Amino acid sequence: MALKIGISGLRGTIIGGEPGLTPDVALRWARAFATTVQGKAGRGASIALGRDGRRSSPTLADLVRAALQASGARVVDLGLTLTPTVQYAVATNPGLAGGVMITASHNPVVWNGLKFLDAEGRFLPLERWAEMEAIIAEERFRTVALDQLVPVEAAGEAAWQAHQAAILAALPVEAIRARRLRLAFDACNSGAVRWQSLFATLGCETIPLHTELTGFFAREAEPLPQHLGALAHLVCAAGCDLGLAADPDGDRLVLVDEHGQAVSEEHTVVLCARERLAAGAGDTVVVNVVTTHAIDEAFLEAEIWRTAVGEMNVVNGLLDAYRPALGGEGSGGIIVPGVNLARDGGAAAGLILSLLATTGRPLSTLVAEIPPWSSVKSKLTITSGDLEAARALLTAWQVRPPLVRFEGCSTVLWAGGDTGQLRLRLTGSHLHLELGLEDGRTLAAEGDGRDLAPIFASLPETAGPEHMSFLDGLKVWGPQSWLSLRPSNTEPILRVMGEMRDSR
């Protein structure tokens, strides 16, 4: 059964012999969420509900809406929308006590999920998940009689207009209008179609792509450069200044320059940070532990804070910072303090347009000025064992760090301590992981290790405490490169990520 529960929400496959996200699963979690919300805000508390454009989302939204109502909550339905719009609505409306977004974000269309939001529009902390699990296990759901159901309120357009107004308030609107930019825009057949009104207000001419709401995605859902061939072609064919691509729930932004060259998703945060720092919005940039090291090199005058991976962790870092300018992750997820304490692709798009307008320079030139770090990202699929074994071992190492070294002419990363050990082996283009805990649990996984050999070879044979981190998984680094291994928060896989400084 493919069902994933974590700080980013609940996700599961919806087809196949053993679907992970069944109607029963969705109903139980939605009822448990409504029960916890009303336990804090009182019976009849209002909960915002939104959904993305995938085919299963309207049906899943019907189920969740019914579960929320059956539990006594008042539902404010935002319809087809964006995760950051739901977050903004909850955060800015004191009448809303929580929110649910129906989406599996960047996962393929055979997945769907529920993102639960607290009264501040943020993802739930682990203790709220534990509370809901207990409610489900004990079937302690709140319930009301049929004649006490509260009618649903529709507020999708109002929620988007309020969100858009907040984005515009943070931008030099007249400067952007004066530039009269021409954009190619890939909406990934989902809620980001709403961004077109933002671009129009900013005086941009928009050439749309993948804006048909068919329930299917015309490209891979994750807006990685290798998935943006059609957008790159459109930029060149239509003579656009740039291309912008969203993911299905609109919390990520990836770019294509005016020559049709897809820009690394890692560079979105660097470009947005440049705009915010130049605008005097603050002096601290908060990113996660696997975001490009180019950001440290690009902004020597700024303070760079690193957190564990996940929107909630970056938001907490921003809340702790004295003058936060920007938060973000290398996936293209950007958090703009003062607009939305959430990853917000629309706000990020506004910052990119601002950067082009205020500098008067083309996107390719701005990208060329980013310090030259090249990233490699791979996924390890589990072949035996349980992903939780890896999570348990890496968590234990946060308290008692292991010895870390490279073996076999730098093609094997070995780490071990009294709680267990792991070996990550690179053979040609094949990557293989084996790990074991002292309690007997094991895991094996494998994947594509293409382009990782130079990173392995450039790292120190033995990593000292000053060159390794267990903040989120295992990360080791040297002056020219770094390598990270960590369990995914959103998929049943492990992620291997690395980066190397180019010689140019």
Number of C-alpha atoms within 10 A of each C-alpha: 11 15 20 19 16 18 18 23 22 22 26 25 22 20 12 10 7 11 15 21 23 15 13 10 14 22 18 20 23 24 29 26 31 33 26 20 24 20 12 11 16 14 18 21 20 28 27 29 29 30 30 30 28 28 16 20 25 18 12 22 24 10 16 26 25 19 22 29 25 21 23 26 30 24 25 20 23 23 22 26 28 33 32 27 29 26 30 25 27 27 23 15 13 12 15 22 26 31 32 32 31 32 29 28 28 20 20 17 22 16 23 26 29 28 24 25 27 22 22 20 28 24 26 20 15 10 9 15 20 11 14 23 16 13 20 17 10 9 13 13 19 20 19 15 9 10 6 12 18 17 11 15 13 15 16 20 14 12 19 23 15 14 22 21 12 16 22 17 11 18 19 18 17 12 16 22 18 12 17 14 19 20 24 28 28 28 28 29 25 29 26 27 26 20 22 19 15 21 22 12 14 24 19 20 15 17 17 18 19 20 19 16 18 13 16 19 22 16 16 17 22 21 25 21 18 11 15 25 15 14 27 24 17 22 26 18 11 12 15 23 21 29 31 25 29 30 29 33 31 29 26 31 26 29 31 29 22 22 18 24 20 23 20 19 23 25 24 26 29 28 21 28 32 20 22 23 19 14 15 10 18 19 20 23 28 28 31 23 23 25 26 25 22 19 23 17 15 17 19 9 11 17 16 18 18 19 22 17 22 23 25 20 19 29 25 15 21 26 14 11 17 10 16 24 28 29 30 33 29 21 21 30 25 33 31 27 20 14 18 22 26 28 28 28 29 27 29 27 25 22 26 24 26 26 26 20 21 16 10 10 11 16 22 18 11 15 17 9 10 17 20 17 21 16 22 15 16 19 22 23 18 18 12 11 16 15 19 14 19 27 16 14 23 26 17 17 22 15 9 13 20 20 16 23 19 21 15 9 9 19 20 20 22 20 21 19 17 13 17 22 21 22 19 20 22 23 13 13 12 13 22 20 23 18 21 20 19 12 9 8 16 21 19 21 21 21 20 19 22 15 15 25 15 13 22 25 15 16 23 18 15 16 18 14 12 9 16 18 18 22 17 21 24 21 21 24 23 16 11 15 23 24 24 21 24 22 22 20 17 21 17 19 18 24 20 26 20 26 24 26 17 11 7 6
